[in-house]
């Protein structure tokens, strides 16, 4: 199974003052649900790739997991800063397609996904609802970064 671990999630910020016990507990709970979604996707034939930049299944160059409060990457109120969101590396969009066709699984797990047009090489999952309350949501008013999945 291709679990994302809490240690991987905190990565370079493992010893940052913002990586509190409360945030570690939040990350563990969120990742438990994310890893259940990933396991269900694997059961359906999805293969997850290792991100060459992080050496694990988290997207980006070190900011796809936890982000400290002073991190300039992402939105000021990003759920990454409270350990409630992770970006799963997905350059081939296979997991994104699976998530879109299994929104009920995400809902059952209490997960919400940013629309794939805004996440061209990753799947953003979070365990707190967005303002819209939707399972698949638009993260901001900015234009999308990628074309939608065909």
VMD Tcl script that draws the C-alpha trace (Angstrom):
set ca {
  {0.00 0.00 0.00}
  {1.15 3.54 -0.75}
  {0.49 5.35 2.51}
  {1.59 8.90 3.11}
  {3.14 9.05 6.58}
  {3.04 11.84 9.15}
  {6.84 12.13 8.93}
  {6.63 12.57 5.15}
  {3.80 15.06 5.60}
  {5.82 17.36 7.88}
  {9.01 16.83 5.87}
  {11.39 19.78 6.04}
  {9.13 21.44 8.62}
  {9.24 18.57 11.14}
  {11.06 20.68 13.72}
  {9.35 23.98 12.95}
  {7.62 25.60 15.94}
  {4.32 25.50 14.01}
  {4.53 21.67 13.84}
  {2.72 21.35 17.16}
  {1.34 18.21 18.79}
  {-2.16 19.42 17.90}
  {-1.21 19.76 14.23}
  {0.53 16.37 14.25}
  {-2.68 14.80 15.58}
  {-4.72 16.62 12.93}
  {-2.33 15.40 10.22}
  {-2.54 11.81 11.46}
  {-6.35 11.88 11.39}
  {-6.47 13.51 7.95}
  {-3.87 11.15 6.48}
  {-5.75 8.14 7.83}
  {-8.73 9.13 5.67}
  {-6.58 10.08 2.68}
  {-4.75 6.76 2.86}
  {-8.10 4.93 2.92}
  {-9.04 6.73 -0.32}
  {-5.67 5.86 -1.82}
  {-6.08 2.19 -0.81}
  {-9.54 2.08 -2.42}
  {-8.07 3.61 -5.58}
  {-5.27 1.04 -5.58}
  {-7.87 -1.71 -5.25}
  {-9.38 -0.31 -8.45}
  {-6.03 -0.42 -10.26}
  {-4.66 3.06 -9.64}
  {-0.87 3.08 -9.42}
  {0.73 5.89 -7.45}
  {4.05 7.38 -8.49}
  {6.85 8.65 -6.29}
  {7.53 12.37 -6.66}
  {11.22 12.65 -7.59}
  {11.45 15.98 -5.71}
  {10.13 14.69 -2.38}
  {11.00 10.99 -2.63}
  {7.46 10.08 -1.56}
  {3.83 10.40 -2.69}
  {3.45 14.07 -1.76}
  {3.45 16.58 -4.61}
  {5.57 19.68 -5.04}
  {9.04 20.58 -3.87}
  {8.35 20.36 -0.15}
  {5.13 22.33 0.23}
  {2.52 19.67 -0.66}
  {2.20 18.60 2.95}
  {2.41 20.78 6.03}
  {3.09 24.50 5.59}
  {4.08 26.75 8.49}
  {2.08 29.92 9.16}
  {4.75 32.11 7.52}
  {4.93 29.99 4.35}
  {4.47 32.09 1.22}
  {3.30 29.10 -0.86}
  {-0.47 28.82 -1.24}
  {-3.29 30.82 0.27}
  {-2.96 32.61 3.61}
  {-5.77 30.51 5.07}
  {-4.63 27.24 3.49}
  {-5.72 24.09 5.34}
  {-2.14 22.87 4.81}
  {-1.15 25.32 7.59}
  {-3.38 23.56 10.13}
  {-2.46 20.06 8.89}
  {-5.84 19.42 7.29}
  {-4.75 19.09 3.63}
  {-2.26 17.19 1.50}
  {-1.35 17.25 -2.18}
  {-0.98 13.74 -3.61}
  {1.48 13.53 -6.52}
  {-0.54 12.67 -9.64}
  {1.20 13.85 -12.84}
  {-0.70 11.37 -15.02}
  {-4.08 12.41 -13.53}
  {-5.08 8.81 -12.78}
  {-5.93 9.43 -9.12}
  {-7.77 12.65 -10.06}
  {-9.96 10.72 -12.49}
  {-10.59 8.05 -9.86}
  {-11.56 10.66 -7.27}
  {-13.97 12.36 -9.67}
  {-15.69 9.06 -10.44}
  {-15.75 8.09 -6.74}
  {-16.91 11.30 -5.07}
  {-19.17 9.25 -2.79}
  {-16.08 7.49 -1.38}
  {-14.50 10.86 -0.65}
  {-17.72 12.01 0.99}
  {-17.93 8.88 3.13}
  {-14.35 9.52 4.28}
  {-15.05 13.19 5.04}
  {-12.68 14.37 2.31}
  {-12.95 17.29 -0.08}
  {-11.00 17.75 -3.30}
  {-9.94 20.87 -5.18}
  {-11.14 20.74 -8.78}
  {-8.54 19.24 -11.06}
  {-8.33 22.34 -13.27}
  {-6.52 24.04 -10.37}
  {-4.22 21.10 -9.58}
  {-2.47 20.04 -12.81}
  {-0.07 17.45 -11.35}
  {-1.54 16.68 -7.95}
  {-4.77 15.90 -6.10}
  {-5.47 18.25 -3.20}
  {-7.48 16.51 -0.48}
  {-8.58 18.05 2.80}
  {-10.64 16.84 5.72}
  {-12.36 20.12 6.47}
  {-15.14 21.35 4.21}
  {-14.56 24.37 1.99}
  {-16.90 27.36 2.28}
  {-19.08 25.89 -0.46}
  {-19.45 22.61 1.43}
  {-18.98 20.73 -1.84}
  {-16.98 17.51 -2.10}
  {-15.21 18.81 -5.23}
  {-14.69 22.55 -5.06}
  {-13.07 25.54 -6.74}
  {-10.23 26.70 -4.46}
  {-10.30 30.40 -5.37}
  {-11.50 32.95 -7.88}
  {-8.24 32.71 -9.80}
  {-8.30 31.10 -13.26}
  {-7.64 27.38 -13.48}
  {-4.10 26.11 -14.04}
  {-4.98 23.16 -16.29}
  {-7.64 21.93 -18.64}
  {-10.24 19.63 -17.14}
  {-9.96 15.88 -17.33}
  {-11.26 14.45 -20.57}
}
mol new
graphics top color blue
foreach p $ca { graphics top sphere $p radius 0.5 }
foreach p [lrange $ca 0 end-1] q [lrange $ca 1 end] { graphics top cylinder $p $q radius 0.2 }
display resetview
